[in-house]
Amino acid sequence: MTQGTRSAGPAAPARHAVVVGGGLAGVTTALALADAGVRVTLLEGRPRLGGLAFSFRRGDLTVDNGQHVYLRCCTAYRWFLDRIEGAALAPLQDRLDVPVLDLARPEGRRLGRLRRDALPVPLHLGRSLASYPHLSLAERARVGRAALALKGLDLTDPALDTQDFGSWLAAHGQSARAVQALWDLVGVATLNAVASDASLALAAMVFKTGLLSDPGAADIGWARVPLGDLHDRLARKALDSAGVRTELRTRVTSVSRTGDGQWSVQVPGETLEADAVVLAVPQREAHDLLPAGALDAPERLLEIGTAPILNVHVVYDRKVLGRPFFTALGSPVQWVFDRTDASGLREGQYLAVSQSAAQDEIDEPVAVLRERYLPELERLLPLARGAAVRDFFVTRERTATFAPTPGVGSLRPGARTKAPGLCLAGAWTATGWPATMESAVRSGVSAADAVLGALGRPRPQALFEFEEAA
C-alpha cells in the first residue's frame, strides 16, 4: 500500500505515529493525527476495520454482529460520522420514542412509550412518565424524585465509583418493578449490566447526560446500512484520503523503545520506526504489548472485567413487526430491531434481538436459544405466530464491553503513559463513559491529543469541535 505523507510545514518533516488497532478508537486516533499533519500508519490484525462493531455476509444477507445505537448526546461519535461522511446513513430520531411492551399487563395497557416533549429538562419527560402504564402512580412519583436526586450528584466525586447503582436506587425508594421497567430498561442497554452490578458513577453519568441534560440528548440513532459500510468502508476511504497507511491482517508482536528515544513496532516481516505509538486495542492485549515502566501498575488492566452481549437473529417469511424497534418487559427478550432493509433482505423480515448482560446465555447452544426465543417472539408479536422461520442464528461477543462494576473507574488508565510518546486508546480507558462507541471515539481523540502534545505539535482548533458541543 502506498504510504501517504501530509507535510507539517516547510520547516519540519512530518513526524510518524503508529496506531495499533483498527477499531473506532484506532481509526479516530489515526484520522485526528493525520488531520493535524502527522504521518500515520494504522495496523490491524483483522481483515477489516471496525473492531467489535462490524458486519459479515451470511448467504445473501449482510449481518451486523450486534445491534449498535447511539444518542444525540454522543457528540464524539457524531463527529466521527461526519468525519467519514456517514452521518446521513445513521440518522437520529426526530424525538425520543421507545415502545415498551409488557404482556403481563392487562389488554389495552400492554404498550407503553418512553418519549419526550419539546419542553425544558426535566419537564420534557413529564407527560411520558405520568402516563407510563408499566408503573403505579406511586412508583412514577418516586421515579421523579430519584431522577432529581440523580441530577444533583457530582460526577467528579470518586466515591460514586465505589457504590453500586442498585443499592442507590433502593435507598431512593425505587421498587424492584421500577428498576426492571425503567432504570434497567435503559441501563442494561447502555451499561451492559443490571443496576446491582453497575458503578453508580457510570450509571449516573448515563442518566444525567442522556436524560437530564438537554431535552434531545436521548434521541436514538442507528445505522440504516450495515455497520461495515460505516466503520470499515467509509472509514478506510477517509483514512486513505487523509494519507494514512492502513495495513490489515497485520498483528503487532512487540513495541519497544530504541536507544535514540524512538519507538520500534514489530510486525511479521517488518520493523516500523515511529516517534509515537498508540495502543488502541483491548485491555489485555494492551497489557501484553506495554513495555516495562509504561504504567505504574500494568496488572490493573487485567483487573478490568469484561461483559458479554448475545444477539439472536431471526428471518421470517413475512413482515411481523410494524415499527423499527421495541423493547420488552417480563420476557427474556430485551430489544428487538428490524434489520430487513439494512441486511439486503428482499422478501420477509429480519429481526435482530439484542441481549446485553448475557452472562447466563452467552454459551447456550443455538438449539436451546431457538426454543427459548422463538416462542417469546410469538408472544410479543402476534403476526409471528403464523410466519415461517427461514433462518435462525446467533452472534456472540463474549468480551463485548468492559464490565462497569463498582471500582472500575480506578482501574481505567488515561491516554498518557509514563513512556514518552506511548499512549492508550479504547472504550475501556478513562473517558468517563461506559463501553460505547462514544467512549471509543472519545478515547481516540484523547490519545491523538496526547500524541500531539508529546510531539510538540499544535492542537488544531477545529479538530475537537465536539467537545464544545458536549
Buried (B, 14 or more C-beta within 10 A) or exposed (E): EEEBBBEBEEEEEBBBBBBBBBBBBBBBBBBBBBBBBBBBBBBBBBEBBBBBBBBBEBEEBBBBBBBBBBBBBBBBBBBBBEBBEBBEBBEBBEBBBBBBBBEEBEEEEBEBBBBBBEEEBBEBBEEBBEEBBBBEEEBBBBBBEBBEBBBEBEEEEEEBBBBBBBEBBBEBBBBEEBBBBBBBBBBBBBBBBBBBBBBBBBBBBBBBBBBBBBBBBBBBBBBBBBBBBBBBBBBBEBBBEBBBBBBBEBEBEEBBBEEEEBBBBBBEEEEBEBBBBBBBBBBBBBBBBBBEEBBEEBEBBEEBBBBBBBBBBBBBEEBBBEEBBBBBBBBBBBBBBBBBEBBBBEEBBBBBBBBBBBEEBBEBEEEEBBEBBBEBBBBBBEBBEEBEBBBBBBBBBEBBBBBBBBEBBEBBBBBBBEBBBBBBBBBBBBBBBBBBBBBBBBBBBBBBBBBBBBBEBEEBEEBBEBEEEE
